[in-house]
Amino acid sequence: MSAGRFIATKLAKGGERWSRTSNTIAWISVGLSVAIMIVAIAVVAGFKQEIRSRVTGFMGSVLLVQPGQAPINELYPFQENLSYRERLEKEPGVTSLSGVAWRSGLIKTETDIDGLYFKGVDSLYNLDFFRDCLVEGDLPDYHGRISNDILLSRPTAQKLGFNVGDDVVAYFIGDEVKVRKFKLCGLYEAGLEEIDARMALADRRHVQRLNGWAGDEVSSIEIRLKPGASIERMTDRVEEVIFAYADEEDTALFVTHVKKLYGHLFDWLALLDFNVLMILALMVVVAGFNMISALLIILFEKISTIGLLKALGMTSREVGKVFLLRAWNLVAKGMLWGNVAGIAVCLVQHYTKLIKLDPGSYFVSSVPIHLSIGQLLLLNLSAAALLMLLISLSTRFISRISPDRTMRVE
């Protein structure tokens, strides 16, 4: 053991009562700050993951649409059998490509009427998102013959008075009014009310017939990505593939993504990032202030010891390292208990959903939690480095201590 570490260990065991109290307050302050930072990062990451997964679950991450048209388009179809489709499917980060057809319609009951967009999907469409959101009934099966099964959101079904298994009569208005009777096979609830309340899932062949389209004509193509893949980067990559491999027979398509379609949701998430940065900065300042206060108390208490060490030949830098080691012991203790407390709070919320939210305001029914090991390590390393940097500033006081004067201090 080095001399500096030995002296720091001895200093940790001694001290006046008020010094020990100050040290306790310091490491508890560090612990609380670290715990709050962990919870803040986990909550924001949870919001970002949940909202992104729900929005992309409805619409896909990247979309191919007709120029000048929105993905929900019932007037200008294009053929989904593109020459470069297979190349897009093999791109790293891409999980699936799905052509969908849209048609607006009305559902009328004896007491109410509601407008919906019917999203037509085929048997190859990935229904994992709706499986996770399913709250009652079963998912539709669009294999084989044309199916009359549709999937509605629970709020829409409750508003119109439908239960699973009921017949749903829909009216489609165009050059002529078309009437279709569907069977309600299941209810989903994703928490995004503005989308939930306006979408029904139906057999794509039904929608294509209502629109008067051929079997390979669609409104848009949804490209789904692996979790964590950059939407903007993949959008650029899709554009590059289209530019390089599209032939003359392919329809000229425009590439967009969900962040443009639902910009207000992602802007809200960006605002959360700013709030978290403010919280992190505030917590580091609070913890640093308390640690500096505790270290200064130790320095004033041990001022005669500092004079003695300097008289024995230790430089101001070496004496400063002794007290930095003492401060690091407090920081490490506080960070350890802060991690335990912060992770415990996150685990409790993740598994119990104890803290509820209003989905209409926050898009989720409970506070979401997501915390990765990488985030945890980065947070701890950054917090420790910043705290020790702040604390090291206070050790400059040692260079001004004169041994011939301080050794006489009792």
Secondary structure, DSSP 4 states (H G I P E B T S, - for coil): --HHHHHHHHHHH---HHHHHHHHHHHHHHHHHHHHHHHHHHHHHHHHHHHHHHHHHHH-SEEEE-TT--SS-SS--EES--TTHHHHHTSTTEEEEEEEEEEEEEEE-SS-EEEEEEEEE-TTS--HHHHHHEEEE-----SSSPP-EEEEEHHHHHHHT--TT-EEEEEEESSSEEEEEEEEEEEE--S-HHHHTTEEEEEHHHHHHHHT--TTEESEEEEEE-TT--HHHHHHHHHHHHHHH--TTSPP-EEEEHHHHTHHHHHHHHHHHHHHHHHHHHHHHHHHHHHHHHHHHHHHHTHHHHHHHHHTT--HHHHHHHHHHHHHHHHHHHHHHHHHHHHHHHHHHHHH--SB--HHHHSSSB------HHHHHHHHHHHHHHHHHHHHHHGGGGGG--HHHHTT--
